[in-house]
Structures are given as C-alpha cells and as structure tokens.
Amino acid sequence: MSATRAVLRQPVARVALAVLVLIALLAVLGGAVAPFDPLAQDVAHVLQGPGGGHLLGTDYLGRDVLSRLLSGTGLSVLAAVEAVGAAMLLGVVPGIVSVRLAPALTWVSLRAVDALMTLPFTLFAIAAVGILGNGLHQAMLALGVLLAPLFFRVTRAASLGLDRAQYVEAAELMGATRARILRTHIWRKVLPTVAVTTAHALATALLTVASLTFLGIGVQPPAPTWGGMLASDLGFLAQQPWAPALPAALIMLTVGALNLLADAVRDADPADVRHPGTAATADNPAAITPGATAPGNSATGAAKEKADAHA
C-alpha cells in the first residue's frame, strides 16, 4: 500500500491512470454505448463529415466512425492484455524459480531466452498465424511467447539480488521452505519491477496488435479494430484527411499513458516500503525483515538490504 500511495502522489501517474481507466471503460462498455451498429452500412451517407446524425462522420461504407472506434477499443485492448498475460505466465514464475536452478539448467534457459529475444515481434506473429491459422488468439499467443523473455530476464535479475539478502538467509536458517521464501519474501519485493515491465509490455503489445490488424492479421474485416480502421482510412485521405487521426490518437494516448505510468512506478522507490514486523518465525523473521534493523545489524545492514533490493 505504501508503494501505491507513493505512485499516486505523482501528478503524472494520476493523469495516466485516469486515461487508462477511461480506455478500460471503453474496452468493456464501448460496444454497449455505441450509438449505432458498428457493422451497419448506409450507402446513402458514405464518407459523411461530422454532424448531428454521426458525431465523427461515416467511413467509405457509410458505417458510423464513433461506433466503430468504441467497439474496436475492446478488441484492441483485450488482445494486448491477452498477449501480456501469456507472457507473464511464461516468464515471471520461471524467472523467479531459475534463481535456484542447477548451473546447466540455468545456462540452457538463458540461451533459450536469448534466442527468443532476437526474433522480431511482427514477423514471428505472422509466421505463427500462417502455421496455426489467421486468428487473434494465435497471434497473441505468439506475441506472448516473444514477450516472455523480457519478464524472465527482469524477474530473474531482481530475484538474484534479493536471494542473497540477509533476511532471506535468516529465513532459511530458521527452517523456512524455499517455496515459502519465494512466495513471501522475494515475490513482494519483485512485484514493483514486474509492474513496471507489465506497463511497458502492454504498450509494446498494443502497438504490435495495431500493426498486425493494420495488415489484416489476427482480426478479419469487418470487425473494427484501431489498426484496421487506420488502414482503411488511409485509402480515402483525399475525401477525409482527418479520419486516420482518430484511431491513431487513441493508440498514441493509450501507449503514452502506459509508458508514463511505468515511469511513475519506477520512480517510486520500492526499497523505501516498510513492512511492519511481527513475531520472529521461520516464515517471517522479524529480526531481519526488509527495511527493519535487527540487533547487531544496524544502519550498515539496512543499507545493504536496500542495495540488494535495488540490485
């Protein structure tokens, strides 16, 4: 909770959260609040400008642009969330567990991660769709596989520093199991780092989803998506030069808010979060808790723990 308050104290974080909450509401409720059917065609009002009947005008098939933007928000955002969710599942837990793997297994896992990180997102997704079929879930699974090494590397790096902290060694000496140490003492300190990575990964996934749908991959027309609308509007710049700016603005606004939120979480120092001490046990040695000072382990020990958390 202290880390959350530290983030919310930053004005930039509050603005970014407000934008993301609005986008999330549009993703969930956009189709319900759309004034028209996003797939309904009206050939009598093709390429109509903004007006009373259609607030943002109509496209080349007479479909209401505002309704398509609202409905397309859900597909675009949920696709990015699906890809990042798969990446977290494949990267976070293995990244923490890899701290205690045998050297040979660690070497193999790191080389596999390095190989995946060299592959370009869009080309790999196109190849996966070509093999598995042109569907949104197939494309997002491929994207999640390529984003997983990012979570693996970041989580492993944070866990390596915490695994050598004095309070972790004290918990081991008191008989705490390795699973309990990972879940109780390491995971909650790694969580801020994972949050920063998640925000950046969502921004990357959203841009990749827009790129794929721009190419007609993952979601087939006439289903509305930000990238698909951007691609179709580019063909009618002479009649509506402002039309591509609408989906592009939503993409830029969402990606910018995610990056700003990630920076705000990163600037909120997780090492300053204090956890109240309780009775010393094998699972929670209060004598040496993160940010607490134990007997015989004064300011020097606390400074070392803070350095370990940053590592």
C-alpha positions as a LaTeX table, in Angstrom:
\begin{tabular}{lrrr}
\hline
Residue & $x$ (\AA) & $y$ (\AA) & $z$ (\AA) \\
\hline
Met1 & 0.00 & 0.00 & 0.00 \\
Ser2 & 2.86 & 2.37 & 0.69 \\
Ala3 & 4.21 & 1.83 & $-2.83$ \\
Thr4 & 0.75 & 2.51 & $-4.27$ \\
Arg5 & 0.47 & 5.77 & $-2.34$ \\
Ala6 & 3.94 & 6.76 & $-3.50$ \\
Val7 & 2.84 & 6.28 & $-7.11$ \\
Leu8 & $-0.44$ & 8.15 & $-6.68$ \\
Arg9 & 1.34 & 11.14 & $-5.16$ \\
Gln10 & 2.82 & 11.87 & $-8.58$ \\
Pro11 & 0.56 & 14.08 & $-10.76$ \\
Val12 & 1.75 & 12.34 & $-13.93$ \\
Ala13 & 0.72 & 8.97 & $-12.53$ \\
Arg14 & $-2.75$ & 10.23 & $-11.66$ \\
Val15 & $-3.27$ & 11.60 & $-15.16$ \\
Ala16 & $-2.02$ & 8.38 & $-16.73$ \\
Leu17 & $-4.29$ & 6.29 & $-14.52$ \\
Ala18 & $-7.28$ & 8.46 & $-15.41$ \\
Val19 & $-6.61$ & 7.95 & $-19.11$ \\
Leu20 & $-6.15$ & 4.19 & $-18.68$ \\
Val21 & $-9.33$ & 3.89 & $-16.61$ \\
Leu22 & $-11.23$ & 5.69 & $-19.38$ \\
Ile23 & $-9.74$ & 3.36 & $-22.02$ \\
Ala24 & $-10.60$ & 0.34 & $-19.86$ \\
Leu25 & $-14.21$ & 1.51 & $-19.55$ \\
Leu26 & $-14.40$ & 1.97 & $-23.32$ \\
Ala27 & $-12.96$ & $-1.52$ & $-23.80$ \\
Val28 & $-15.61$ & $-3.04$ & $-21.56$ \\
Leu29 & $-18.62$ & $-0.85$ & $-22.35$ \\
Gly30 & $-17.75$ & 0.56 & $-25.76$ \\
Gly31 & $-19.97$ & $-1.77$ & $-27.74$ \\
Ala32 & $-22.91$ & $-1.17$ & $-25.40$ \\
Val33 & $-22.75$ & 2.63 & $-25.55$ \\
Ala34 & $-22.09$ & 2.85 & $-29.30$ \\
Pro35 & $-24.89$ & 4.93 & $-30.87$ \\
Phe36 & $-25.10$ & 2.72 & $-33.99$ \\
Asp37 & $-24.31$ & $-0.81$ & $-35.04$ \\
Pro38 & $-20.59$ & $-0.69$ & $-35.94$ \\
Leu39 & $-21.15$ & $-3.11$ & $-38.83$ \\
Ala40 & $-24.29$ & $-1.48$ & $-40.28$ \\
Gln41 & $-23.71$ & 0.03 & $-43.72$ \\
Asp42 & $-25.54$ & 3.08 & $-45.07$ \\
Val43 & $-24.65$ & 3.68 & $-48.72$ \\
Ala44 & $-26.66$ & 6.89 & $-48.74$ \\
His45 & $-24.23$ & 8.52 & $-46.26$ \\
Val46 & $-20.81$ & 7.39 & $-47.44$ \\
Leu47 & $-17.79$ & 9.43 & $-46.28$ \\
Gln48 & $-20.02$ & 11.89 & $-44.49$ \\
Gly49 & $-18.35$ & 14.51 & $-42.32$ \\
Pro50 & $-19.01$ & 15.03 & $-38.60$ \\
Gly51 & $-22.54$ & 16.18 & $-37.94$ \\
Gly52 & $-25.60$ & 15.77 & $-35.79$ \\
Gly53 & $-26.50$ & 12.32 & $-37.08$ \\
His54 & $-22.95$ & 10.97 & $-36.92$ \\
Leu55 & $-20.74$ & 12.83 & $-34.47$ \\
Leu56 & $-17.49$ & 11.69 & $-36.11$ \\
Gly57 & $-18.88$ & 11.07 & $-39.58$ \\
Thr58 & $-19.03$ & 7.85 & $-41.57$ \\
Asp59 & $-16.47$ & 5.73 & $-43.39$ \\
Tyr60 & $-16.31$ & 4.57 & $-47.01$ \\
Leu61 & $-19.17$ & 2.10 & $-46.43$ \\
Gly62 & $-21.38$ & 4.52 & $-44.51$ \\
Arg63 & $-20.60$ & 2.96 & $-41.10$ \\
Asp64 & $-20.60$ & 5.24 & $-38.07$ \\
Val65 & $-16.99$ & 6.08 & $-37.15$ \\
Leu66 & $-17.70$ & 6.76 & $-33.46$ \\
Ser67 & $-19.43$ & 3.39 & $-33.04$ \\
Arg68 & $-16.53$ & 1.59 & $-34.72$ \\
Leu69 & $-13.98$ & 3.36 & $-32.53$ \\
Leu70 & $-15.88$ & 2.44 & $-29.37$ \\
Ser71 & $-16.35$ & $-1.18$ & $-30.43$ \\
Gly72 & $-12.79$ & $-1.52$ & $-31.71$ \\
Thr73 & $-11.35$ & $-0.43$ & $-28.37$ \\
Gly74 & $-12.39$ & $-3.70$ & $-26.75$ \\
Leu75 & $-10.73$ & $-5.94$ & $-29.33$ \\
Ser76 & $-7.53$ & $-3.90$ & $-29.46$ \\
Val77 & $-7.06$ & $-3.59$ & $-25.70$ \\
Leu78 & $-8.12$ & $-7.11$ & $-24.80$ \\
Ala79 & $-5.77$ & $-8.55$ & $-27.42$ \\
Ala80 & $-2.84$ & $-6.69$ & $-25.86$ \\
Val81 & $-3.88$ & $-7.84$ & $-22.37$ \\
Glu82 & $-4.09$ & $-11.45$ & $-23.58$ \\
Ala83 & $-0.58$ & $-11.30$ & $-25.03$ \\
Val84 & 0.92 & $-9.77$ & $-21.87$ \\
Gly85 & $-0.95$ & $-12.25$ & $-19.66$ \\
Ala86 & 0.56 & $-15.14$ & $-21.60$ \\
Ala87 & 4.00 & $-13.52$ & $-21.37$ \\
Met88 & 3.73 & $-13.10$ & $-17.60$ \\
Leu89 & 2.65 & $-16.72$ & $-17.17$ \\
Leu90 & 5.59 & $-17.94$ & $-19.24$ \\
Gly91 & 8.18 & $-15.51$ & $-17.87$ \\
Val92 & 7.60 & $-14.37$ & $-14.28$ \\
Val93 & 7.37 & $-17.68$ & $-12.42$ \\
Pro94 & 10.22 & $-19.35$ & $-14.35$ \\
Gly95 & 12.30 & $-16.21$ & $-13.82$ \\
Ile96 & 11.96 & $-16.45$ & $-10.03$ \\
Val97 & 12.46 & $-20.22$ & $-9.93$ \\
Ser98 & 15.55 & $-20.01$ & $-12.15$ \\
Val99 & 17.47 & $-18.40$ & $-9.28$ \\
Arg100 & 17.87 & $-21.85$ & $-7.68$ \\
Leu101 & 18.25 & $-23.97$ & $-10.81$ \\
Ala102 & 21.33 & $-26.09$ & $-11.42$ \\
Pro103 & 24.05 & $-24.29$ & $-13.42$ \\
Ala104 & 23.45 & $-26.44$ & $-16.50$ \\
Leu105 & 19.70 & $-25.76$ & $-16.50$ \\
Thr106 & 20.33 & $-22.07$ & $-15.90$ \\
Trp107 & 22.66 & $-21.91$ & $-18.90$ \\
Val108 & 20.12 & $-23.68$ & $-21.15$ \\
Ser109 & 17.26 & $-21.43$ & $-20.03$ \\
Leu110 & 19.28 & $-18.26$ & $-20.58$ \\
Arg111 & 20.35 & $-19.33$ & $-24.05$ \\
Ala112 & 16.74 & $-20.15$ & $-24.98$ \\
Val113 & 15.66 & $-16.72$ & $-23.73$ \\
Asp114 & 18.43 & $-15.02$ & $-25.71$ \\
Ala115 & 17.33 & $-16.84$ & $-28.86$ \\
Leu116 & 13.71 & $-15.74$ & $-28.46$ \\
Met117 & 14.71 & $-12.12$ & $-27.81$ \\
Thr118 & 16.39 & $-11.91$ & $-31.21$ \\
Leu119 & 13.13 & $-12.62$ & $-33.09$ \\
Pro120 & 11.07 & $-9.64$ & $-34.33$ \\
Phe121 & 7.55 & $-9.46$ & $-32.91$ \\
Thr122 & 5.59 & $-8.81$ & $-36.08$ \\
Leu123 & 7.38 & $-11.32$ & $-38.31$ \\
Phe124 & 7.13 & $-14.07$ & $-35.69$ \\
Ala125 & 3.41 & $-13.38$ & $-35.22$ \\
Ile126 & 2.86 & $-13.51$ & $-38.98$ \\
Ala127 & 4.69 & $-16.83$ & $-39.17$ \\
Ala128 & 2.68 & $-18.25$ & $-36.26$ \\
Val129 & $-0.59$ & $-17.14$ & $-37.86$ \\
Gly130 & 0.48 & $-18.75$ & $-41.12$ \\
Ile131 & 1.07 & $-22.06$ & $-39.33$ \\
Leu132 & $-1.77$ & $-22.03$ & $-36.77$ \\
Gly133 & $-4.38$ & $-20.13$ & $-38.76$ \\
Asn134 & $-5.40$ & $-16.49$ & $-39.03$ \\
Gly135 & $-6.93$ & $-15.83$ & $-35.63$ \\
Leu136 & $-6.50$ & $-13.28$ & $-32.88$ \\
His137 & $-5.68$ & $-15.86$ & $-30.19$ \\
Gln138 & $-2.97$ & $-17.47$ & $-32.30$ \\
Ala139 & $-1.33$ & $-14.11$ & $-32.96$ \\
Met140 & $-1.50$ & $-13.09$ & $-29.29$ \\
Leu141 & $-0.04$ & $-16.41$ & $-28.14$ \\
Ala142 & 2.89 & $-15.89$ & $-30.50$ \\
Leu143 & 3.34 & $-12.35$ & $-29.20$ \\
Gly144 & 3.18 & $-13.60$ & $-25.61$ \\
Val145 & 5.94 & $-16.12$ & $-26.31$ \\
Leu146 & 8.18 & $-13.32$ & $-27.59$ \\
Leu147 & 7.39 & $-11.03$ & $-24.64$ \\
Ala148 & 8.02 & $-13.78$ & $-22.06$ \\
Pro149 & 11.86 & $-13.46$ & $-22.21$ \\
Leu150 & 11.52 & $-9.82$ & $-21.14$ \\
Phe151 & 9.66 & $-10.85$ & $-17.97$ \\
Phe152 & 12.06 & $-13.75$ & $-17.43$ \\
Arg153 & 15.16 & $-11.55$ & $-17.59$ \\
Val154 & 13.76 & $-8.74$ & $-15.45$ \\
Thr155 & 12.31 & $-11.06$ & $-12.81$ \\
Arg156 & 15.46 & $-13.16$ & $-12.62$ \\
Ala157 & 17.69 & $-10.08$ & $-12.25$ \\
Ala158 & 15.56 & $-8.72$ & $-9.41$ \\
Ser159 & 15.33 & $-12.10$ & $-7.69$ \\
Leu160 & 19.09 & $-12.69$ & $-7.84$ \\
Gly161 & 19.76 & $-9.61$ & $-5.73$ \\
Leu162 & 17.03 & $-10.43$ & $-3.23$ \\
Asp163 & 18.05 & $-14.08$ & $-2.97$ \\
Arg164 & 21.32 & $-13.03$ & $-1.31$ \\
Ala165 & 19.69 & $-10.61$ & 1.15 \\
Gln166 & 20.29 & $-11.22$ & 4.85 \\
Tyr167 & 16.62 & $-11.63$ & 5.73 \\
Val168 & 16.32 & $-14.42$ & 3.14 \\
Glu169 & 19.34 & $-16.20$ & 4.62 \\
Ala170 & 17.85 & $-15.78$ & 8.09 \\
Ala171 & 14.57 & $-17.34$ & 6.96 \\
Glu172 & 16.45 & $-20.32$ & 5.54 \\
Leu173 & 18.37 & $-20.79$ & 8.79 \\
Met174 & 15.09 & $-20.75$ & 10.71 \\
Gly175 & 13.74 & $-23.58$ & 8.57 \\
Ala176 & 11.51 & $-21.82$ & 6.04 \\
Thr177 & 10.91 & $-23.81$ & 2.87 \\
Arg178 & 12.20 & $-22.50$ & $-0.44$ \\
Ala179 & 8.66 & $-22.14$ & $-1.79$ \\
Arg180 & 7.64 & $-20.07$ & 1.24 \\
Ile181 & 10.68 & $-17.80$ & 0.86 \\
Leu182 & 9.97 & $-17.21$ & $-2.83$ \\
Arg183 & 6.31 & $-16.51$ & $-2.19$ \\
Thr184 & 6.62 & $-14.42$ & 0.98 \\
His185 & 9.98 & $-12.63$ & 0.96 \\
Ile186 & 11.05 & $-12.39$ & $-2.68$ \\
Trp187 & 7.86 & $-12.09$ & $-4.69$ \\
Arg188 & 6.51 & $-9.00$ & $-2.93$ \\
Lys189 & 9.81 & $-7.20$ & $-3.45$ \\
Val190 & 9.93 & $-8.21$ & $-7.12$ \\
Leu191 & 6.33 & $-7.09$ & $-7.71$ \\
Pro192 & 7.14 & $-3.37$ & $-8.36$ \\
Thr193 & 9.67 & $-4.40$ & $-11.01$ \\
Val194 & 7.10 & $-6.70$ & $-12.61$ \\
Ala195 & 4.55 & $-3.86$ & $-12.57$ \\
Val196 & 6.92 & $-1.56$ & $-14.48$ \\
Thr197 & 7.68 & $-4.29$ & $-17.01$ \\
Thr198 & 3.98 & $-5.06$ & $-17.43$ \\
Ala199 & 3.13 & $-1.44$ & $-18.26$ \\
His200 & 5.90 & $-1.25$ & $-20.86$ \\
Ala201 & 4.94 & $-4.65$ & $-22.27$ \\
Leu202 & 1.29 & $-3.58$ & $-22.62$ \\
Ala203 & 2.40 & $-0.55$ & $-24.62$ \\
Thr204 & 4.55 & $-2.74$ & $-26.87$ \\
Ala205 & 1.76 & $-5.30$ & $-27.28$ \\
Leu206 & $-0.77$ & $-2.61$ & $-28.15$ \\
Leu207 & 1.49 & $-1.23$ & $-30.88$ \\
Thr208 & 2.09 & $-4.74$ & $-32.21$ \\
Val209 & $-1.64$ & $-5.52$ & $-32.21$ \\
Ala210 & $-2.29$ & $-2.31$ & $-34.12$ \\
Ser211 & 0.44 & $-3.26$ & $-36.62$ \\
Leu212 & $-0.98$ & $-6.75$ & $-37.15$ \\
Thr213 & $-4.57$ & $-5.56$ & $-37.56$ \\
Phe214 & $-3.32$ & $-2.83$ & $-39.90$ \\
Leu215 & $-2.01$ & $-5.66$ & $-42.08$ \\
Gly216 & $-5.27$ & $-7.61$ & $-41.70$ \\
Ile217 & $-3.74$ & $-10.29$ & $-39.47$ \\
Gly218 & $-5.50$ & $-11.64$ & $-36.38$ \\
Val219 & $-8.86$ & $-9.92$ & $-36.83$ \\
Gln220 & $-10.62$ & $-10.12$ & $-40.15$ \\
Pro221 & $-12.74$ & $-7.24$ & $-41.51$ \\
Pro222 & $-15.40$ & $-6.01$ & $-40.95$ \\
Ala223 & $-14.64$ & $-6.43$ & $-37.22$ \\
Pro224 & $-13.50$ & $-2.98$ & $-36.03$ \\
Thr225 & $-10.03$ & $-2.50$ & $-34.56$ \\
Trp226 & $-7.83$ & 0.57 & $-34.22$ \\
Gly227 & $-5.25$ & $-0.74$ & $-36.68$ \\
Gly228 & $-7.87$ & $-1.93$ & $-39.16$ \\
Met229 & $-9.65$ & 1.44 & $-39.12$ \\
Leu230 & $-6.34$ & 3.22 & $-39.62$ \\
Ala231 & $-5.58$ & 1.04 & $-42.66$ \\
Ser232 & $-8.98$ & 1.59 & $-44.27$ \\
Asp233 & $-8.97$ & 5.35 & $-43.66$ \\
Leu234 & $-5.61$ & 5.77 & $-45.42$ \\
Gly235 & $-7.28$ & 4.87 & $-48.70$ \\
Phe236 & $-9.57$ & 7.91 & $-48.55$ \\
Leu237 & $-7.29$ & 10.72 & $-47.49$ \\
Ala238 & $-8.49$ & 12.93 & $-50.34$ \\
Gln239 & $-12.08$ & 12.83 & $-49.04$ \\
Gln240 & $-11.37$ & 12.66 & $-45.29$ \\
Pro241 & $-7.80$ & 13.70 & $-44.45$ \\
Trp242 & $-8.63$ & 13.85 & $-40.74$ \\
Ala243 & $-10.05$ & 10.30 & $-40.45$ \\
Pro244 & $-6.80$ & 8.37 & $-39.71$ \\
Ala245 & $-6.05$ & 10.79 & $-36.86$ \\
Leu246 & $-8.89$ & 9.35 & $-34.75$ \\
Pro247 & $-7.63$ & 5.74 & $-34.28$ \\
Ala248 & $-4.03$ & 6.98 & $-34.29$ \\
Ala249 & $-4.81$ & 9.39 & $-31.44$ \\
Leu250 & $-6.33$ & 6.59 & $-29.35$ \\
Ile251 & $-3.27$ & 4.40 & $-29.93$ \\
Met252 & $-0.86$ & 7.20 & $-29.04$ \\
Leu253 & $-2.88$ & 8.25 & $-25.99$ \\
Thr254 & $-3.03$ & 4.72 & $-24.57$ \\
Val255 & 0.61 & 3.88 & $-25.26$ \\
Gly256 & 1.75 & 7.21 & $-23.82$ \\
Ala257 & $-0.30$ & 6.72 & $-20.65$ \\
Leu258 & 1.14 & 3.23 & $-20.15$ \\
Asn259 & 4.71 & 4.49 & $-20.52$ \\
Leu260 & 4.09 & 7.41 & $-18.15$ \\
Leu261 & 2.60 & 5.04 & $-15.57$ \\
Ala262 & 5.57 & 2.71 & $-15.90$ \\
Asp263 & 7.95 & 5.62 & $-15.30$ \\
Ala264 & 5.95 & 6.70 & $-12.26$ \\
Val265 & 6.05 & 3.21 & $-10.73$ \\
Arg266 & 9.78 & 3.01 & $-11.41$ \\
Asp267 & 10.39 & 6.39 & $-9.76$ \\
Ala268 & 8.51 & 5.28 & $-6.63$ \\
Asp269 & 11.41 & 3.57 & $-4.82$ \\
Pro270 & 10.19 & 0.11 & $-3.71$ \\
Ala271 & 13.12 & $-0.18$ & $-1.32$ \\
Asp272 & 11.57 & 2.55 & 0.83 \\
Val273 & 8.46 & 0.48 & 1.53 \\
Arg274 & 8.50 & $-0.73$ & 5.13 \\
His275 & 6.76 & $-3.88$ & 6.26 \\
Pro276 & 5.63 & $-3.98$ & 9.90 \\
Gly277 & 7.44 & $-6.61$ & 11.92 \\
Thr278 & 5.75 & $-9.46$ & 13.74 \\
Ala279 & 6.97 & $-12.27$ & 15.90 \\
Ala280 & 10.11 & $-13.96$ & 14.62 \\
Thr281 & 9.22 & $-17.22$ & 12.89 \\
Ala282 & 10.69 & $-19.41$ & 10.20 \\
Asp283 & 8.48 & $-17.75$ & 7.58 \\
Asn284 & 8.73 & $-14.18$ & 8.83 \\
Pro285 & 11.95 & $-13.47$ & 10.75 \\
Ala286 & 11.14 & $-10.06$ & 12.22 \\
Ala287 & 14.69 & $-9.67$ & 13.42 \\
Ile288 & 15.83 & $-9.23$ & 9.83 \\
Thr289 & 12.93 & $-8.04$ & 7.70 \\
Pro290 & 13.22 & $-5.81$ & 4.64 \\
Gly291 & 13.79 & $-2.30$ & 5.87 \\
Ala292 & 13.97 & $-3.29$ & 9.55 \\
Thr293 & 17.07 & $-3.10$ & 11.75 \\
Ala294 & 17.99 & $-6.22$ & 13.72 \\
Pro295 & 20.17 & $-6.40$ & 16.81 \\
Gly296 & 23.78 & $-6.30$ & 15.77 \\
Asn297 & 22.76 & $-5.30$ & 12.26 \\
Ser298 & 22.34 & $-1.55$ & 12.49 \\
Ala299 & 22.43 & 1.06 & 9.73 \\
Thr300 & 25.02 & $-0.89$ & 7.73 \\
Gly301 & 22.71 & $-3.91$ & 7.46 \\
Ala302 & 19.76 & $-1.74$ & 6.43 \\
Ala303 & 21.85 & $-0.06$ & 3.76 \\
Lys304 & 22.97 & $-3.46$ & 2.44 \\
Glu305 & 19.36 & $-4.65$ & 2.26 \\
Lys306 & 18.37 & $-1.54$ & 0.32 \\
Ala307 & 21.24 & $-2.12$ & $-2.11$ \\
Asp308 & 20.16 & $-5.76$ & $-2.53$ \\
Ala309 & 16.62 & $-4.65$ & $-3.32$ \\
His310 & 17.90 & $-2.26$ & $-5.97$ \\
Ala311 & 20.09 & $-4.98$ & $-7.46$ \\
\hline
\end{tabular}
